[in-house]
C-alpha cells in the first residue's frame, strides 16, 4: 500500500502497528485483529510487555500479545468527536439535513446530491490545492453505490488526503470512516512503463435508504509546467438530481484564470467575484436544482448537453502549440536501424506499410495520455518495448513517416465523447487522444488498433477537433467524417430450401472502415475457440442452425477487407402447413426497433460513426413451389437515416436486398420521429414471413 499521508501525525504509515512500541495510542476507532480470526473496533489504551489493553464498546479488555495478530490505527479526522446528529454544527451539513428531500420527491432516482462544492486554491505558484465536498441523500437501495468514493491522483506529483467521511443515519447516529475501508492502488500497475495514475477508494458506513453521506477530500496537485497545467471540466448536472453546486477558484490578486461556459449554462449559473486579503475568490454557483439525467438509447455524450464550466491556466493557443512543438522537436532522433526500417517499409508499401508495421508489432497499452503524461517516450524506446500507449505509438509513427520522406504532422485530438472544445480555455489537457496527419492525402490516422486499416479513422475521432503541429506553426483542424459508403457492414447469403423445410445456407460477412474490428477480432482465437464462436453466430441466425464449415480471409492483413463465410444447415427452417404451404422468415434479416420504443425523447441522437448496412441474397425454392406472399418493397429517406428494401421472385428463386444508411454522427431530438419511423419499418419487414405454395 502506498503512503499518501506520510507527513501527517496519524498516517497510513501507522496502519499496521506491531507490538514492539509499548505506547498508549489514544486514537478513536482503531481495529484489533486476533489470531483466532476475530476483530474489534475501539481505542488502543496501552501496551505492556505481555498484554494489550483495548477499549471496546463493552469496556476495556486485556489481551495477551501472543493472541493478537495486529492493530490497525485509525487516522484522526475532522468531526471525529461527533457521534449524534444533534451535535452537528457545520452550517452546510445542518442545512442539507434540514432541507433534505424525501423519497417521493424523486421517485425515479436512487440518490440525490444535496451539495457538491469544488474549491481550487491557486495561491501557491505551481500548486493546485483541490478540495471536494459532496453531501448525498440515499433515497433507495439502488442509490447505495453513492457511498463509494474514488480519488484519482498522480503518485509522483499529487498528495491526497481524506478530510472526513460521515454517515448520518435516519435514527440520528453519526458514523465515521474506518481506515480499513480505504484502498490505495495503482490504476495501471500491470503496465510498469505507464504506472503513474493511482486512486484512493473508500466506502462510507451504512449507506442505507434515508442516510445522508458527507465526504470531503483534498488533493494537492503539482501543476507547474506547460505540459502539465491546471485544467478542469466541471459539470453542473449529474445522473442523479443535483440540488446545489459551487465551483470556487482562489487566486492571487491580479492573476487571471481561463474559463468558459457551455451553451447549456445559459441562465443556469451565477457568477460572483470577491477580492480580499490580496486574493480573488471567483464562484460559479448553480441557480436552481438540476434533475437527474434520464438514460435513453443512442445517448449523446453528456458534455454535449449539460451545463459545463471549463477552467484552465491563463494561456493562448499559440503559446500552447509552441510549447508542445518545442517538446516534439527535442525528442531524440530515430536511430539508424529504425530510420532504415522506415525507408524500407515505405519503399514497398508506402505510408500504409509503416502504419501496419506499428499497429501490428507494438501492442497498445490502454492508458490515455491524460492518465500518464503528454510528453511521449522516445520513438526508439517505444519501438524496442513492443508495448506502448496511443500517444507513444503515434509519435513513433510520425517519426518514421518523416524519416521515410512523408510530409506529415503530429496531432492531439479531443475525441467526440469528451464533448465540444472550449475555445476560451487553451490547454493540451483538453485532448485525450492523438493522430498523425498526412498532408498530401489530407488524411488522419492513428495506430491505436491492429484491427483498423490505414484509411479508417476511429468513429469517436471523426468530426473531432485536432491541434496539428506542423514543422512551421500549428493549426486547429476538424477530422473529416467518413461517408456511409466507406463504413460498410455487408451480409451476403445463398440458400436452398428443401421440401421438408430444411435450409442449406451459405452466408458471408464483410466489412470496411470501423466495421472491420468486429470481424478481425476472430483472428485472436485458436481453432477450437473460433469454431465455438462461429457455432454461436450460426445459432443467432436460427436456433436450429448446425455449422458445417467455415472460412475466413487473412484477418491479420489490414490491406485486405476481412470476410468470414459460414456454411450451415437449418432443420425445420420453414414451417409447413399441410403439404402445399411453407412459411419462413428471411435469413440474416433480423432487425429491432427497441431503440425507438419511446414516443419522444429528451436528448439528441448520437452514433459512433456513419455507416451502411447491406444484406443481399437469394433462396432457391423446392421444385414446384412458387411465392404466394412476401415482404414487398420499402423506400424511406430522411435527413438522418435512409432505408430501402426489395423482395422479388422469379421462377423458383427469390431474391432480397436492403440497404440501411446512418448519414450523420448526431441529430437533434426533433429528428427522432423520422428515425423511429424508419426503425419500425425495418423491424416490421423482418417480421414479415415469406409464404410459398405448391402449384401443379
C-alpha positions in Angstrom: 0.0 0.0 0.0 1.3 3.5 -0.9 1.6 6.1 1.8 -0.1 9.3 0.7 -0.4 10.8 4.2 3.3 10.4 5.3 3.6 14.0 6.6 0.7 13.8 9.0 0.8 12.8 12.7 -1.6 9.8 12.3 -0.7 8.4 8.9 -1.0 5.4 6.6 2.5 4.5 7.8 0.8 3.6 11.1 -1.9 1.4 9.6 0.0 -1.7 10.8 1.2 -1.5 14.4 3.2 -4.4 15.7 3.6 -4.6 19.4 7.2 -3.5 19.8 6.5 0.1 20.7 4.6 -0.4 24.0 3.0 3.0 23.9 -0.6 4.2 24.5 -2.3 5.5 21.3 -5.5 7.4 22.0 -7.0 7.4 18.5 -10.7 6.5 18.1 -11.9 3.5 16.1 -8.7 1.5 16.0 -9.1 -2.1 14.9 -7.8 -5.1 16.8 -7.2 -8.3 14.9 -6.9 -11.5 16.9 -5.0 -14.6 15.6 -8.2 -16.6 16.1 -9.9 -14.6 13.4 -11.9 -12.2 15.5 -11.7 -8.4 15.2 -13.0 -5.5 17.2 -13.2 -1.7 16.8 -12.3 0.6 19.7 -9.3 2.5 21.1 -5.9 1.2 21.9 -5.4 2.2 25.6 -2.0 0.7 26.5 0.7 -1.8 25.5 2.5 -3.7 28.2 5.4 -6.2 27.6 3.0 -9.2 27.6 -0.5 -7.6 27.2 -2.6 -5.1 25.2 -5.3 -3.0 26.7 -8.0 -2.3 24.1 -11.2 -0.3 24.9 -14.2 -1.8 23.1 -17.9 -0.8 23.3 -18.3 -3.1 26.3 -15.3 -1.7 28.2 -11.5 -2.2 28.3 -10.3 -5.7 27.6 -6.8 -7.1 28.2 -5.4 -9.4 25.5 -2.2 -11.4 25.6 0.1 -10.2 22.9 0.6 -13.7 21.6 -3.1 -13.8 20.8 -3.0 -10.5 18.8 -2.2 -10.6 15.1 -2.0 -6.8 14.5 -3.6 -3.5 15.4 -4.7 -1.0 12.7 -4.6 2.5 13.8 -7.3 5.0 12.8 -6.3 8.3 11.4 -7.7 11.3 13.2 -10.0 13.4 11.1 -12.3 16.4 11.4 -15.6 15.8 13.1 -14.3 12.6 14.8 -15.9 13.8 18.1 -19.4 14.0 16.6 -21.5 10.9 17.3 -25.0 12.2 17.1 -26.8 14.4 14.6 -27.8 16.8 17.4 -24.0 17.6 17.8 -23.6 18.8 14.2 -22.7 22.5 14.0 -21.4 22.7 10.4 -23.8 25.0 8.5 -23.7 23.2 5.2 -24.5 19.8 6.7 -27.1 21.3 9.0 -28.8 22.9 6.0 -28.7 19.8 4.0 -30.3 17.8 6.8 -32.9 20.4 7.4 -33.9 20.7 3.7 -33.3 17.1 2.7 -35.7 15.7 0.0 -38.0 12.8 0.7 -38.1 9.6 -1.4 -41.4 10.8 -3.0 -39.7 14.0 -4.3 -37.6 11.9 -6.7 -39.5 8.7 -7.4 -37.1 7.6 -10.3 -33.8 8.2 -8.5 -31.7 6.2 -6.1 -29.9 9.1 -4.6 -29.7 12.9 -4.7 -26.7 15.2 -4.4 -27.6 17.8 -1.8 -24.3 19.8 -2.2 -21.3 19.5 -4.3 -18.5 22.1 -3.8 -15.2 22.2 -5.6 -12.5 24.6 -4.4 -9.3 25.2 -6.4 -6.8 27.2 -4.4 -4.2 28.5 -6.8 -2.5 30.9 -4.4 0.8 28.9 -4.3 2.7 29.1 -7.6 2.8 25.7 -9.3 0.5 24.1 -6.8 -3.3 23.4 -7.0 -5.0 22.6 -3.7 -8.2 21.0 -4.8 -10.9 20.4 -2.1 -14.1 18.5 -3.0 -17.1 18.2 -0.7 -20.2 16.1 -1.5 -23.3 15.7 0.6 -25.6 13.0 -0.7 -29.0 11.6 0.4 -29.6 7.9 -0.2 -33.2 7.6 -1.4 -33.5 3.9 -2.3 -31.4 0.8 -2.1 -30.1 1.2 -5.7 -28.6 4.5 -4.7 -26.3 2.9 -2.1 -23.4 2.9 -4.6 -23.2 6.7 -3.9 -21.3 5.7 -0.7 -18.3 4.7 -2.8 -15.7 7.4 -3.5 -12.7 7.3 -5.8 -9.9 9.9 -5.6 -7.6 9.8 -8.6 -4.1 11.3 -8.4 -0.6 11.1 -9.9 1.6 9.3 -7.4 4.7 11.4 -8.2 3.0 14.8 -8.3 -0.1 14.7 -6.1 -0.9 14.2 -2.5 -4.4 13.2 -1.5 -6.0 13.4 2.0 -9.4 12.3 3.2 -10.6 15.2 5.4 -13.7 13.3 6.6 -16.4 10.8 5.5 -19.5 10.7 7.6 -22.8 8.9 7.5 -25.8 10.4 9.3 -28.3 7.6 9.7 -32.1 8.0 9.7 -32.1 7.5 13.5 -29.6 10.3 14.1 -26.3 8.4 14.6 -23.1 9.8 13.0 -20.8 7.1 11.7 -17.2 7.8 10.7 -15.0 6.3 8.0 -12.8 3.4 9.2 -9.3 3.2 7.7 -9.9 -0.5 6.9 -12.3 0.6 4.2 -9.6 2.6 2.4 -7.8 1.0 -0.6 -4.9 2.8 -2.2 -3.8 1.3 -5.5 -2.1 2.0 -8.9 -4.6 2.0 -11.7 -2.2 0.7 -14.3 0.1 -1.5 -12.2 0.2 -4.1 -14.9 1.9 -1.6 -17.3 5.0 -0.6 -15.4 6.1 1.9 -18.1 2.8 3.8 -17.6 2.4 3.4 -13.9 1.6 6.9 -12.6 -2.1 7.2 -12.0 -3.3 5.9 -8.7 -6.6 6.0 -6.8 -7.8 6.0 -3.2 -11.1 4.2 -2.8 -13.3 4.0 0.2 -16.9 3.4 1.2 -18.9 5.2 3.9 -20.5 3.2 6.6 -24.2 2.0 6.4 -25.4 3.7 3.3 -29.0 2.7 3.8 -32.0 4.5 2.4 -32.6 7.6 4.4 -28.9 8.1 5.2 -27.0 11.3 4.4 -23.4 10.9 3.4 -20.9 13.8 3.8 -17.5 13.3 2.2 -14.6 15.8 1.8 -11.2 15.2 0.5 -8.2 17.4 -0.6 -5.6 16.8 -3.2 -2.5 18.9 -3.6 -1.5 18.7 -7.2 1.8 19.9 -8.6 1.0 21.7 -11.9 4.0 23.8 -12.8 4.8 23.1 -16.5 3.2 24.0 -19.8 2.8 20.2 -20.5 1.0 19.7 -17.2 -1.0 22.9 -16.5 -4.0 23.4 -14.3 -7.2 22.3 -16.2 -10.6 21.1 -15.1 -14.0 20.5 -16.6 -16.8 20.9 -14.1 -20.3 19.5 -14.9 -23.4 21.2 -13.3 -25.7 18.2 -13.9 -25.3 14.6 -12.9 -27.0 11.2 -13.3 -28.8 11.8 -10.1 -30.6 15.1 -9.0 -28.2 17.9 -8.1 -29.6 20.4 -5.7 -26.6 22.7 -5.0 -23.3 23.0 -6.8 -20.5 25.5 -6.4 -17.1 25.8 -8.0 -14.7 28.2 -6.3 -11.3 29.4 -7.7 -9.0 31.3 -5.4 -6.0 33.2 -7.0 -3.7 36.0 -6.0 -5.0 39.4 -6.9 -4.1 40.4 -10.5 -4.0 36.7 -11.6 -6.4 35.8 -14.4 -8.0 32.4 -14.8 -9.1 31.0 -18.2 -12.7 29.9 -18.1 -15.6 29.1 -20.4 -19.2 28.1 -20.0 -21.0 25.7 -22.4 -24.2 26.8 -24.2 -26.3 24.8 -21.8 -25.1 27.1 -18.9 -27.2 30.0 -20.2 -29.5 31.2 -17.4 -28.4 28.4 -15.0 -25.1 29.6 -13.5 -24.5 32.6 -11.3 -21.0 34.1 -11.1 -19.6 36.3 -8.3 -16.1 37.6 -7.5 -14.7 38.9 -4.2 -11.3 40.5 -3.6 -9.9 40.4 -0.1 -6.5 40.0 1.7 -4.6 40.0 -1.6 -6.7 37.2 -3.1 -9.6 36.9 -5.6 -12.3 34.4 -4.9 -14.4 33.5 -8.0 -17.5 31.5 -7.5 -19.8 29.8 -10.1 -23.0 28.6 -8.5 -25.9 26.6 -9.8 -29.1 28.8 -9.7 -31.7 26.1 -9.4 -31.6 22.3 -8.8 -31.0 20.1 -11.9 -32.9 16.9 -12.4 -31.0 13.6 -13.0 -30.1 12.5 -16.5 -32.6 10.1 -17.9 -30.9 7.4 -19.9 -32.0 6.9 -23.5 -30.9 4.8 -26.4 -28.3 6.4 -28.7 -27.4 8.8 -25.8 -25.1 11.7 -26.8 -22.0 12.3 -24.6 -23.3 14.3 -21.6 -20.7 17.1 -22.1 -22.6 18.0 -25.3 -25.8 18.9 -23.5 -25.2 19.5 -19.7 -24.1 22.8 -18.2 -20.3 22.7 -18.2 -17.6 25.0 -16.8 -14.1 24.7 -18.1 -11.2 26.1 -16.1 -7.5 26.4 -17.0 -4.3 28.2 -16.5 -4.0 31.5 -18.4 -2.6 30.7 -21.9 -3.0 31.3 -25.6 -3.4 28.7 -28.3 -0.2 29.9 -29.9 1.6 29.5 -26.7 0.2 26.0 -26.0 1.2 24.9 -29.5 4.6 26.5 -29.3 5.4 24.6 -26.1 4.3 21.3 -27.4 6.1 21.7 -30.7 9.3 22.5 -28.8 8.9 19.3 -26.8 8.4 17.3 -30.0 11.4 18.9 -31.6 13.5 18.0 -28.6 12.8 14.3 -28.9 15.9 12.1 -29.7 16.2 11.4 -33.5 15.5 7.9 -34.8 18.4 5.5 -34.7 19.9 4.5 -38.0 18.3 1.0 -37.9 14.9 2.4 -37.2 15.3 5.0 -39.9 16.4 2.3 -42.3 13.3 0.2 -41.4 11.1 3.2 -42.1 12.6 3.7 -45.6 12.4 0.0 -46.4 8.7 -0.2 -45.4 7.8 2.9 -47.4 9.6 1.6 -50.5 7.5 -1.5 -50.6 4.1 -0.3 -49.3 4.1 3.5 -48.7 2.7 5.1 -45.6 0.3 2.2 -45.1 3.2 -0.2 -44.6 4.6 1.9 -41.8 1.2 2.2 -40.3 0.6 -1.5 -40.4 4.0 -2.3 -39.0 3.5 -0.2 -35.9 -0.2 -1.2 -35.4 0.6 -4.9 -35.6 4.0 -5.2 -33.9 3.5 -2.9 -31.0 0.7 -3.8 -28.6 -1.4 -1.0 -27.3 -1.4 -0.2 -23.6 -4.9 1.2 -22.7 -3.5 4.2 -20.9 -4.6 7.6 -22.1 -2.1 10.5 -22.3 -4.2 12.3 -19.7 -3.8 9.3 -17.4 0.0 9.4 -17.7 1.9 12.2 -19.5 1.5 14.3 -22.6 5.3 14.0 -23.1 5.9 10.8 -25.0 8.7 8.3 -24.6 11.4 8.5 -27.3 10.5 6.7 -30.6 13.3 4.2 -30.3 12.3 3.3 -26.7 8.7 2.7 -27.9 9.9 0.5 -30.8 12.1 -1.6 -28.5 9.5 -2.2 -25.9 6.8 -3.6 -28.1 4.1 -2.2 -25.8 3.0 1.5 -25.8 0.0 3.7 -25.4 -1.6 5.5 -28.3 0.5 8.7 -27.8 3.8 6.8 -28.0 2.7 4.7 -30.9 1.7 7.7 -32.9 4.8 9.6 -32.1 6.8 6.6 -33.4 4.5 6.5 -36.5 5.0 10.2 -37.1 8.8 10.0 -36.7 9.1 7.0 -39.1 6.9 8.7 -41.7 9.1 11.8 -41.6 12.2 9.6 -41.8 10.8 8.0 -45.0 10.2 11.4 -46.5 6.4 11.9 -46.0 5.1 15.4 -45.3 3.2 14.7 -42.1 2.3 16.3 -38.8 1.6 15.0 -35.3 -1.8 15.9 -33.8 -3.5 15.9 -30.4 -7.2 15.1 -30.7 -10.2 15.8 -28.5 -12.5 12.8 -29.1 -16.2 13.3 -29.5 -17.0 11.5 -26.3 -15.4 14.5 -24.4 -17.8 17.0 -25.9 -17.0 20.2 -27.7 -13.7 22.0 -27.3 -13.9 25.2 -25.3 -12.0 27.8 -27.4 -11.7 30.1 -24.3 -9.5 27.7 -22.4 -6.4 26.8 -24.4 -4.8 23.7 -22.9 -3.2 20.5 -24.2 -5.1 18.7 -21.4 -8.3 19.2 -23.4 -7.1 16.5 -25.8 -7.3 12.8 -24.7 -6.3 11.2 -28.0 -3.7 11.6 -30.8 -3.3 11.0 -34.5 -1.0 11.7 -37.4 -1.9 13.9 -40.4 -0.6 13.1 -43.8 -0.6 16.4 -45.6 -0.6 15.2 -49.3 -3.5 12.9 -48.7 -5.3 15.3 -46.3 -5.8 12.2 -44.1 -5.7 11.5 -40.4 -4.8 8.0 -39.0 -3.9 6.5 -35.6 -2.0 3.3 -34.9 -4.1 2.5 -31.8 -5.6 -0.7 -33.2 -4.3 -3.7 -35.1 -7.8 -4.2 -36.4 -8.4 -0.9 -38.1 -7.0 -0.3 -41.6 -4.8 2.6 -42.6 -7.5 4.5 -44.4 -10.0 4.4 -41.5 -10.3 6.8 -38.5 -12.0 5.6 -35.3 -15.5 6.8 -35.2 -15.0 8.8 -32.0 -12.3 10.8 -33.7 -14.3 11.7 -36.7 -15.6 15.3 -36.7 -13.3 15.8 -33.7 -11.2 18.9 -33.1 -7.4 18.4 -33.5 -4.4 20.5 -32.7 -2.0 19.8 -35.5 1.7 20.5 -35.1 3.4 21.3 -38.5 7.1 22.0 -39.0 6.3 25.7 -39.0 3.5 26.5 -36.7 0.3 24.7 -35.6 -3.3 24.8 -36.7 -6.6 23.6 -35.2 -8.5 21.4 -37.6 -11.5 19.1 -37.7 -11.0 15.4 -38.6 -13.3 14.6 -41.6 -16.4 12.4 -41.3 -16.3 9.2 -43.3 -19.1 8.7 -45.8 -21.5 5.8 -45.1 -20.3 4.0 -48.2 -16.8 3.7 -46.6 -18.2 2.4 -43.3 -20.0 -0.8 -44.6 -21.2 -3.9 -43.0 -22.3 -6.3 -45.6 -24.0 -9.7 -45.4 -24.5 -11.9 -48.4 -26.3 -15.3 -48.5 -27.1 -18.1 -50.9 -29.6 -20.8 -49.8 -31.5 -23.8 -51.0 -34.8 -24.7 -49.3 -35.9 -28.4 -49.3 -39.4 -29.7 -49.4 -39.2 -30.9 -45.8 -38.4 -27.3 -44.6 -34.7 -27.7 -44.1 -32.4 -25.0 -45.4 -28.9 -25.2 -46.7 -27.3 -21.8 -46.2 -24.0 -20.2 -47.0 -23.6 -16.7 -45.5 -20.7 -14.3 -45.9 -19.9 -11.3 -43.6 -17.8 -8.5 -45.0 -16.8 -5.1 -43.6 -15.0 -1.9 -44.3 -14.0 1.1 -42.1 -15.0 0.8 -38.4 -16.9 -2.3 -39.2 -13.7 -4.3 -39.6 -12.6 -4.7 -35.9 -15.6 -6.8 -35.1 -14.6 -9.4 -37.8 -10.8 -9.1 -37.2 -11.3 -9.9 -33.6 -11.8 -13.6 -34.6 -8.0 -13.7 -35.5 -7.2 -13.9 -31.8 -8.9 -17.2 -31.3 -7.5 -20.7 -31.7 -9.2 -23.2 -33.9 -11.4 -24.6 -31.2 -12.4 -21.2 -29.9 -13.1 -19.9 -33.4 -15.4 -22.8 -34.2 -17.2 -22.4 -30.9 -17.9 -18.7 -31.6 -19.0 -19.3 -35.2 -21.4 -22.0 -34.0 -22.8 -19.4 -31.7 -23.0 -17.0 -34.7 -24.9 -19.6 -36.7 -27.3 -20.1 -33.8 -28.1 -16.4 -33.8 -29.2 -16.8 -37.5 -31.6 -19.6 -36.4 -31.7 -21.6 -33.1 -31.6 -24.9 -35.0 -28.7 -24.0 -37.3 -25.9 -26.5 -37.4 -22.5 -25.3 -38.6 -21.0 -27.5 -41.3 -17.9 -25.5 -42.3 -16.4 -22.0 -42.2 -13.7 -20.0 -44.0 -12.0 -16.7 -43.1 -9.8 -14.3 -45.1 -6.4 -13.4 -43.6 -7.9 -11.4 -40.7 -4.4 -10.0 -39.8 -3.8 -8.4 -43.2 -5.0 -4.8 -42.8 -4.7 -4.2 -46.5 -7.5 -6.6 -47.4 -11.1 -6.2 -46.1 -11.9 -9.0 -43.7 -14.6 -11.7 -44.5 -16.0 -14.7 -42.7 -18.0 -17.3 -44.5 -20.3 -19.9 -42.8 -22.0 -22.9 -44.3 -24.7 -24.5 -42.2 -27.9 -26.4 -42.5 -31.1 -25.5 -40.6 -33.6 -28.3 -40.0 -37.2 -27.0 -39.7 -36.3 -23.6 -41.0 -39.6 -23.4 -42.8 -42.9 -24.2 -41.2 -45.1 -26.4 -43.3 -48.9 -26.1 -43.5 -50.4 -29.2 -44.9 -48.4 -30.3 -47.9 -48.9 -27.3 -50.0 -47.8 -24.2 -48.0 -44.5 -23.3 -46.4 -43.7 -20.2 -44.3 -40.4 -18.7 -43.2 -38.5 -15.5 -42.4 -35.6 -14.4 -44.5 -32.2 -15.5 -43.1 -29.9 -12.7 -41.8 -32.7 -10.2 -41.7 -33.3 -9.7 -38.0 -34.0 -6.1 -37.1 -35.4 -4.5 -34.0 -36.9 -1.1 -33.1 -36.1 -1.4 -29.4 -34.0 1.8 -29.5 -37.1 3.7 -30.8 -39.7 2.3 -28.4 -40.5 5.7 -26.8 -42.9 8.1 -28.3 -40.5 11.0 -27.8 -37.1 11.7 -26.3 -35.4 14.5 -24.3 -31.9 14.3 -25.8 -30.5 14.3 -29.3 -29.3 11.2 -31.2 -25.7 10.1 -31.3 -23.8 7.5 -33.4 -20.2 6.3 -33.1 -19.8 6.7 -36.9 -21.8 7.0 -40.1 -22.5 3.5 -41.6 -24.1 1.5 -44.3 -25.5 -1.9 -43.6 -26.4 -4.1 -46.6 -28.0 -7.5 -46.8 -28.3 -9.3 -50.2 -29.0 -12.9 -51.2 -31.3 -15.4 -52.8 -33.0 -18.7 -51.9 -33.8 -21.5 -54.3 -37.2 -22.9 -53.6 -38.2 -26.6 -53.7 -39.4 -27.8 -57.1 -43.0 -27.0 -57.8 -43.2 -24.2 -55.3 -43.8 -20.5 -56.0 -44.1 -17.3 -53.9 -47.6 -16.6 -52.6 -46.6 -13.5 -50.5 -43.5 -11.8 -49.1 -42.1 -8.6 -47.5 -42.5 -6.4 -50.6 -40.6 -3.1 -51.1 -39.7 -0.2 -48.9 -38.1 3.1 -49.6 -37.7 5.7 -46.8 -35.3 8.6 -46.9 -34.7 11.2 -44.1 -32.0 13.7 -43.3 -30.7 11.3 -40.6 -31.2 7.7 -41.9 -32.4 6.0 -45.1 -33.7 2.6 -45.7 -34.6 0.7 -48.9 -35.6 -2.9 -49.3 -36.6 -5.0 -52.4 -38.0 -8.5 -52.4 -38.7 -10.3 -55.7 -39.4 -13.7 -57.1 -38.6 -15.3 -60.4 -39.3 -18.9 -61.3 -38.3 -20.9 -58.3 -35.9 -18.4 -56.8 -36.5 -15.4 -54.5 -34.0 -12.6 -54.1 -33.8 -9.9 -51.4 -31.7 -6.8 -51.0 -31.8 -4.0 -48.5 -29.6 -1.0 -47.5 -29.7 1.0 -44.3 -27.7 4.2 -44.1 -26.9 6.3 -41.0 -25.9 9.5 -42.7 -24.8 11.6 -39.7 -22.9 11.4 -36.4 -25.6 13.2 -34.4 -29.1 14.7 -34.8 -31.4 16.8 -32.6 -34.2 15.3 -30.7 -36.6 16.6 -33.3 -35.2 14.0 -35.8 -36.3 11.2 -33.6 -39.8 10.9 -35.2 -38.1 10.2 -38.6 -35.7 7.8 -37.0 -38.5 5.9 -35.2 -40.5 5.6 -38.5 -37.5 4.0 -40.3 -36.6 1.7 -37.5 -40.2 0.4 -37.1 -40.4 -0.1 -40.9 -37.2 -2.2 -40.8 -38.4 -4.2 -37.8 -41.8 -4.8 -39.5 -40.2 -6.1 -42.6 -38.0 -8.5 -40.6 -41.2 -10.0 -39.1 -42.9 -10.4 -42.5 -42.9 -14.1 -43.5 -42.3 -15.4 -46.9 -45.2 -17.7 -47.9 -44.7 -20.2 -50.7 -47.3 -22.6 -52.2 -47.0 -25.8 -54.2 -48.6 -25.4 -57.6 -49.5 -28.1 -60.1 
